[in-house]
Amino acid sequence: RQIYFGKADRAIEYFSKLNFKSPMHENPADYFLDITSIDYSSPEDYNRSCDNVEELTEAWEKQKIPDNAAANQGLQGIAPDPRPSWFSQVFWIMHRETINDLRNVRFNATRFIQNFVVSFFLGWLYFRLGDDQSTISERTGLLFFTIIIISYHE
């Protein structure tokens, strides 16, 4: 059964008109789920929640929108929100990542030191290898471990 169809920012107003006001410090979406679902925890709660659902269903059906207009309207009557540009999306993602990096200074410093030590160690091993054919297997092993370290390092 349909209880509400419309924009999310108008849902609080709609349910408030029906005397279902969202509590001050509660997520409205959670509150709407509570009043539109059946509570089986006790017989009193079950009866109360059934009455709420019935009241909300009747209120929706009494609206002045004819049945054929509501059926034909569907999602066509709701204008899509304009999508942000690619530049705007990239900007906000970089902004959030910068804030996250500034909050995690110790983690980033530890990661930098770890990268430096691993790079130094791998470079030292690489430059200790010779250029002849006997070091091919050592180079292959070093390359394998370098790829493993990089791939599991995030």
Salt bridges, closest charged atoms under 4 A:
GLU13 OE2 - LYS17 NZ 3.51
ASP39 OD2 - ARG48 NH2 3.98
ASP45 OD1 - ARG48 NH2 3.71
GLU54 OE1 - ARG1 NH1 2.84
ASP131 OD1 - ARG139 NH2 3.28
GLU154 OE1 - ARG111 NH2 3.44
